[in-house]
Amino acid sequence: MNRFECIEYLQEVCSEKFIKEDLLNSLVAWMDEDDFQKFYQKLCGDWEIAPSWDELNKQMEEDPDEEIIENLDEDTKEIYEDVVRAL
């Protein structure tokens, strides 16, 4: 199987918790720092994700975009709202 088929297989046979938490943590642990940083920067760039809390806050101050906030997962949205309240 190629890498896409392998991921599709894991998505079919593994629990949602495993896919959401354990798979990502396992991939990150397997990569060295340089590989991860290259992947992270590409991922953030391709999906228009602010690469850090500082960058997210800067973007939100410059041009608040409700769509960005709406697309955050619930935990991240709560953290973001706490940060905004603290400012």
C-alpha positions in Angstrom: 0.0 0.0 0.0 1.1 3.6 -0.6 1.0 6.2 2.1 -2.4 7.4 1.2 -3.9 3.9 1.2 -2.2 3.3 4.6 -3.8 6.4 6.1 -7.1 5.5 4.6 -6.8 2.0 6.2 -6.0 3.5 9.6 -8.9 5.9 9.3 -11.2 2.9 8.7 -10.0 0.6 11.4 -8.8 2.9 14.3 -10.8 4.8 16.8 -11.5 8.5 16.4 -9.4 9.2 19.5 -6.4 7.4 17.9 -6.8 9.3 14.6 -7.2 12.7 16.3 -4.5 12.4 19.0 -2.3 9.3 18.8 -1.6 9.2 15.1 -0.5 12.8 14.9 1.6 12.5 18.1 3.2 9.3 16.7 4.1 11.0 13.4 5.6 14.0 15.2 7.6 11.8 17.5 9.0 9.9 14.5 10.1 13.1 12.6 13.3 14.9 13.5 13.0 18.7 14.3 14.0 19.8 10.9 11.6 17.5 9.1 8.8 18.6 11.4 9.4 22.3 11.0 9.4 22.0 7.2 6.2 20.0 7.3 4.6 22.5 9.8 5.5 25.5 7.8 4.1 23.9 4.6 1.0 22.8 6.3 0.3 26.2 7.8 1.0 27.9 4.5 -1.1 25.6 2.4 -4.1 25.8 4.8 -3.7 29.5 5.7 -3.1 28.6 9.4 -1.3 31.1 11.5 1.9 29.3 12.6 1.8 30.6 16.2 -0.4 32.2 18.8 1.5 35.5 18.2 0.8 35.4 14.5 -2.8 34.5 15.1 -3.2 37.4 17.5 -1.5 39.8 15.1 -3.8 38.7 12.2 -6.8 39.1 14.4 -5.8 42.6 15.5 -5.1 43.6 11.9 -8.1 42.0 10.3 -10.5 40.0 12.6 -12.0 37.3 10.5 -14.9 35.5 12.0 -14.4 32.6 9.6 -11.0 31.9 11.2 -12.6 31.8 14.7 -15.5 29.6 13.5 -13.1 27.1 12.0 -11.1 26.6 15.2 -11.8 23.4 17.2 -13.7 24.0 20.5 -10.6 23.8 22.7 -8.6 26.2 20.6 -11.6 28.6 20.4 -11.8 28.7 24.2 -8.1 29.4 24.5 -8.3 32.1 21.9 -11.3 33.7 23.6 -9.3 33.6 26.9 -6.3 35.3 25.3 -8.5 38.0 23.7 -10.2 38.7 27.0 -6.8 39.0 28.7 -5.6 41.6 26.2 
